[in-house]
């Protein structure tokens, strides 16, 4: 059994979200995996077991519980597969991960025998509706911002609950300054997340054409993380549905944590993909 620490969604050689990776041929029990994830202490640890040349079983644990899917830990896991476990490094290879969110396709892109990026297909989007205006006050209170700031400056869009592997509450805010000045009340965020059967908040804005985001998931033991894959997949699905963004774009996350990270998103009528770069720590 090997335990590796990586950073996913790095940006210009810095930032990125730390993930643990356990590579083992064993079929470990839940308690053993949870104990290891707690000792690793990062927001998520992926447990990777190779089935055959194209298929891997992957499970994800936070320090306190299992989650069905984790984007940044997926990127970390398959970056490692591409760098250390792949001999024939073609321009692109496709693999599959079997997760509790389903069987999902992975694309590993190479440049000069090194992994250039990893993209993961998300589960088919599911839209669970918009947060009613009467409930926006609780959102604003939990974020420490004025209720009038829950909006994009150039687009009409409401807070929404979207799934592409995990259910996220997607909350627009007016500008980058507002986003970075959020003072989260984690107990309230956990309460609202639980009420809506969601993993947490993904708060975002579009400032001079660039998408920025912050992610809060205290309900599962993650107050804030500087890069999230699945949440940005859900955001991509929503922005595509609202005719705001489609095709390839990127999201910058973690600025308020001084860990600026870059997440690639691709979305069209057929698929949602998220990805990025990674580094072995």
Backbone torsions as a table, in degrees:
resi	resn	phi	psi	omega
1	UNK	NA	128.1	177.9
2	UNK	-112.8	137.1	175.1
3	UNK	-115.1	122.0	-176.0
4	UNK	-124.7	144.2	174.8
5	UNK	-110.0	130.2	179.0
6	UNK	-132.2	167.2	169.8
7	UNK	-120.8	130.6	-179.6
8	UNK	-108.9	153.2	178.0
9	UNK	65.3	37.4	176.7
10	UNK	-65.3	153.9	-176.8
11	UNK	-132.6	114.9	-179.2
12	UNK	53.5	40.7	175.2
13	UNK	80.8	4.7	179.7
14	UNK	-136.8	-174.0	-179.4
15	UNK	66.5	-151.0	-179.7
16	UNK	92.2	158.5	-176.4
17	UNK	-110.8	123.3	-178.1
18	UNK	-68.3	138.2	177.3
19	UNK	-139.3	141.6	171.1
20	UNK	-87.4	151.0	176.4
21	UNK	-137.8	126.7	175.2
22	UNK	-114.4	119.5	179.0
23	UNK	-107.9	119.6	-175.4
24	UNK	-151.6	147.2	172.7
25	UNK	-84.4	-11.7	-179.2
26	UNK	-75.9	152.2	170.6
27	UNK	-97.4	86.2	-172.7
28	UNK	-72.7	152.6	177.4
29	UNK	-80.1	163.7	-177.9
30	UNK	-58.8	-44.2	-176.3
31	UNK	-64.5	-39.7	179.4
32	UNK	-65.0	-43.9	179.1
33	UNK	-64.3	-42.0	179.6
34	UNK	-64.1	-39.1	178.8
35	UNK	-63.7	-42.4	179.1
36	UNK	-65.2	-44.8	-179.5
37	UNK	-60.8	-38.3	178.8
38	UNK	-65.8	-38.5	179.9
39	UNK	-71.2	-38.6	176.5
40	UNK	-61.3	-43.4	170.7
41	UNK	80.3	4.4	177.0
42	UNK	-87.8	169.8	-173.4
43	UNK	-59.9	-37.3	172.9
44	UNK	-143.6	148.7	170.8
45	UNK	-124.8	131.1	178.2
46	UNK	-96.8	139.8	177.0
47	UNK	-113.1	113.4	-169.1
48	UNK	-111.7	127.3	176.4
49	UNK	-133.3	121.8	-178.3
50	UNK	-74.8	132.4	177.5
51	UNK	-99.4	-49.3	175.0
52	UNK	-154.8	-165.9	-173.5
53	UNK	-65.2	-20.7	-177.8
54	UNK	-116.2	-13.6	-169.0
55	UNK	-123.8	138.7	178.7
56	UNK	-134.4	141.8	167.8
57	UNK	-90.0	132.7	-179.3
58	UNK	-135.7	130.9	172.9
59	UNK	-125.9	153.5	-171.5
60	UNK	-127.8	130.9	179.5
61	UNK	-129.8	132.1	166.1
62	UNK	-81.6	177.4	177.1
63	UNK	-62.6	-15.6	-175.9
64	UNK	-121.9	-14.6	-176.6
65	UNK	-163.1	167.0	174.2
66	UNK	-87.9	143.2	172.6
67	UNK	-121.9	153.7	-173.9
68	UNK	-67.8	-32.1	-174.3
69	UNK	-156.3	147.4	174.7
70	UNK	-143.2	120.8	-176.1
71	UNK	-67.7	-49.8	-174.0
72	UNK	-69.6	-32.5	176.6
73	UNK	-71.3	-30.7	173.8
74	UNK	-64.7	-46.6	179.1
75	UNK	-59.7	-43.3	178.4
76	UNK	-60.6	-47.3	-176.5
77	UNK	-60.5	-45.5	-174.2
78	UNK	-86.2	-17.6	166.3
79	UNK	-63.0	-44.5	179.0
80	UNK	-63.5	-42.2	177.1
81	UNK	-57.3	-46.8	-178.5
82	UNK	-65.5	-41.6	-176.1
83	UNK	-77.0	-42.3	-168.2
84	UNK	-110.5	-22.9	-172.3
85	UNK	-115.7	2.5	-177.9
86	UNK	-113.3	124.8	179.1
87	UNK	-90.3	-44.6	-176.8
88	UNK	-91.0	90.4	-174.5
89	UNK	-91.1	79.5	176.0
90	UNK	-71.8	178.0	179.8
91	UNK	-58.7	-37.8	-179.8
92	UNK	-151.3	137.8	171.7
93	UNK	-127.7	153.0	178.2
94	UNK	-116.6	130.2	176.8
95	UNK	-128.6	175.8	-179.3
96	UNK	-134.8	137.4	173.6
97	UNK	-112.4	131.6	175.4
98	UNK	-93.6	113.1	-176.8
99	UNK	-126.0	173.6	176.0
100	UNK	-72.0	-10.6	173.3
101	UNK	-93.4	1.7	179.0
102	UNK	119.5	-179.2	176.7
103	UNK	-89.2	119.5	-171.5
104	UNK	-123.6	139.1	-178.6
105	UNK	-81.6	142.0	177.4
106	UNK	-119.7	135.7	172.7
107	UNK	-112.8	125.1	174.0
108	UNK	-110.2	120.5	-178.5
109	UNK	-104.5	131.0	-177.4
110	UNK	-110.5	151.3	172.0
111	UNK	-141.0	112.9	-180.0
112	UNK	55.4	50.4	175.3
113	UNK	66.8	13.6	174.6
114	UNK	-122.9	150.1	179.3
115	UNK	-70.7	121.0	178.7
116	UNK	-88.6	-38.5	176.9
117	UNK	-164.6	160.6	174.4
118	UNK	-124.8	130.9	175.5
119	UNK	-118.4	136.1	177.4
120	UNK	-117.4	133.4	173.8
121	UNK	-73.1	135.7	176.5
122	UNK	-89.7	163.0	172.1
123	UNK	-64.2	157.0	178.5
124	UNK	-55.8	133.0	-177.3
125	UNK	-61.8	142.4	171.9
126	UNK	-128.6	129.9	-177.8
127	UNK	-106.1	123.8	-175.8
128	UNK	-105.9	19.2	173.4
129	UNK	94.6	178.8	-176.5
130	UNK	-104.2	152.6	176.0
131	UNK	-74.8	127.7	-178.5
132	UNK	-63.7	147.7	-179.8
133	UNK	-56.5	-32.5	-178.3
134	UNK	-66.5	-17.8	-178.4
135	UNK	-102.9	0.3	-179.2
136	UNK	-68.1	-26.5	-179.5
137	UNK	-62.4	-38.1	179.0
138	UNK	-69.3	-35.4	175.8
139	UNK	-62.9	-47.7	-177.9
140	UNK	-64.3	-39.0	178.6
141	UNK	-62.8	-42.4	-177.0
142	UNK	-68.9	-20.9	179.9
143	UNK	-101.8	-7.8	179.6
144	UNK	69.5	33.0	179.3
145	UNK	-127.8	164.9	177.8
146	UNK	-71.9	144.9	-178.2
147	UNK	-60.5	-28.8	-180.0
148	UNK	-68.5	-16.3	-179.2
149	UNK	-82.2	-7.5	-180.0
150	UNK	-85.1	81.7	-178.8
151	UNK	-178.3	156.0	170.4
152	UNK	-89.3	149.3	-176.6
153	UNK	-73.3	-28.7	-173.2
154	UNK	-117.5	1.7	-178.1
155	UNK	-141.1	145.7	174.9
156	UNK	-87.3	114.2	178.8
157	UNK	-157.8	143.6	-178.8
158	UNK	-108.0	161.4	171.0
159	UNK	-57.0	140.2	-174.5
160	UNK	-141.4	159.4	175.7
161	UNK	-111.7	121.7	-174.0
162	UNK	-135.6	145.3	179.4
163	UNK	-121.2	128.9	163.9
164	UNK	-134.1	31.8	-176.8
165	UNK	143.3	-34.7	172.6
166	UNK	-140.4	149.3	177.5
167	UNK	-84.2	122.6	178.8
168	UNK	-119.6	145.9	169.9
169	UNK	-92.6	112.7	-176.1
170	UNK	-96.9	118.9	-171.2
171	UNK	-121.6	115.7	176.7
172	UNK	-79.5	144.4	170.3
173	UNK	-129.4	159.9	-163.8
174	UNK	-65.9	-38.5	-176.2
175	UNK	-156.8	174.4	-177.2
176	UNK	-64.2	-38.2	179.0
177	UNK	-60.9	-46.8	177.9
178	UNK	-59.7	-44.3	-179.6
179	UNK	-57.5	-47.2	-175.6
180	UNK	-75.0	-18.3	-179.7
181	UNK	-94.3	3.3	176.3
182	UNK	-56.8	133.6	173.5
183	UNK	-117.5	92.8	-170.9
184	UNK	-70.4	140.7	170.5
185	UNK	-103.1	99.0	-167.9
186	UNK	-65.5	-30.8	178.5
187	UNK	-66.0	-40.6	178.6
188	UNK	-69.3	-40.2	177.9
189	UNK	-61.1	-41.8	177.5
190	UNK	-62.8	-40.8	179.4
191	UNK	-62.8	-47.1	-178.9
192	UNK	-65.6	-40.2	178.4
193	UNK	-60.5	-46.2	-179.3
194	UNK	-64.2	-42.3	179.3
195	UNK	-58.4	-32.5	-176.4
196	UNK	-103.4	11.2	179.1
197	UNK	53.3	42.6	-177.5
198	UNK	-117.4	159.1	-179.7
199	UNK	-74.8	-30.7	-178.9
200	UNK	167.5	-163.4	-179.7
201	UNK	-101.1	140.1	165.1
202	UNK	-122.1	108.5	-173.7
203	UNK	-102.7	133.3	-171.5
204	UNK	-144.8	161.7	172.7
205	UNK	-147.2	165.4	172.0
206	UNK	-121.0	114.5	-174.3
207	UNK	-122.8	114.5	-176.9
208	UNK	53.5	39.5	176.4
209	UNK	87.6	-15.1	-178.8
210	UNK	-95.3	135.6	176.9
211	UNK	-88.1	130.8	175.0
212	UNK	-122.2	152.1	-177.5
213	UNK	-150.2	158.2	168.7
214	UNK	-133.4	150.7	-175.5
215	UNK	-132.5	129.9	-178.2
216	UNK	-127.9	123.7	179.7
217	UNK	-139.7	58.3	-177.8
218	UNK	-65.0	-21.3	179.9
219	UNK	-60.7	-30.1	179.3
220	UNK	-110.9	21.8	173.2
221	UNK	86.9	13.7	-179.5
222	UNK	-121.3	99.1	-178.2
223	UNK	-61.9	-52.6	175.8
224	UNK	-152.9	142.6	173.0
225	UNK	-132.0	152.7	-168.7
226	UNK	-85.6	-8.6	177.4
227	UNK	-157.3	130.0	178.8
228	UNK	-134.6	133.5	-179.2
229	UNK	-84.7	-58.3	-173.7
230	UNK	-61.2	-38.4	179.5
231	UNK	-62.5	-38.8	178.2
232	UNK	-74.5	-24.7	170.2
233	UNK	-64.6	-44.4	176.5
234	UNK	-62.0	-40.9	178.1
235	UNK	-62.7	-43.3	177.7
236	UNK	-58.8	-43.0	179.3
237	UNK	-61.5	-41.1	179.8
238	UNK	-67.7	-45.6	-178.9
239	UNK	-64.5	-33.8	175.7
240	UNK	-67.2	-44.8	179.0
241	UNK	-59.4	-35.6	-177.0
242	UNK	-90.7	6.7	-179.8
243	UNK	59.1	35.8	178.3
244	UNK	-99.5	-42.2	176.8
245	UNK	-144.2	145.5	174.4
246	UNK	-149.6	169.5	-178.7
247	UNK	72.0	-148.0	-179.4
248	UNK	-88.9	136.2	169.0
249	UNK	-156.1	173.2	179.3
250	UNK	-127.6	156.6	177.2
251	UNK	-121.6	132.6	174.4
252	UNK	-100.8	126.6	-175.1
253	UNK	-134.6	150.3	175.1
254	UNK	96.0	7.0	-178.0
255	UNK	-59.7	-41.5	-178.4
256	UNK	-68.6	-16.5	178.6
257	UNK	-98.1	3.4	-174.4
258	UNK	58.6	33.0	177.6
259	UNK	-134.5	59.4	-175.1
260	UNK	-61.1	126.5	-174.1
261	UNK	-130.4	155.7	-175.6
262	UNK	-121.5	127.3	178.3
263	UNK	-118.4	124.9	176.0
264	UNK	-85.4	140.0	177.9
265	UNK	-131.3	138.4	170.5
266	UNK	-130.3	131.3	179.6
267	UNK	-145.8	136.5	170.5
268	UNK	-145.7	-166.0	-177.5
269	UNK	-68.7	-17.0	-174.0
270	UNK	-105.1	-26.4	-171.5
271	UNK	-154.8	155.9	169.5
272	UNK	-124.7	128.8	178.1
273	UNK	-129.1	146.2	171.5
274	UNK	-132.8	153.6	-179.4
275	UNK	-172.4	-171.0	-179.9
276	UNK	170.6	-165.5	178.0
277	UNK	-101.3	167.1	178.8
278	UNK	-149.4	165.8	177.1
279	UNK	-143.0	144.1	174.5
280	UNK	-84.1	124.4	-179.7
281	UNK	-85.6	NA	NA
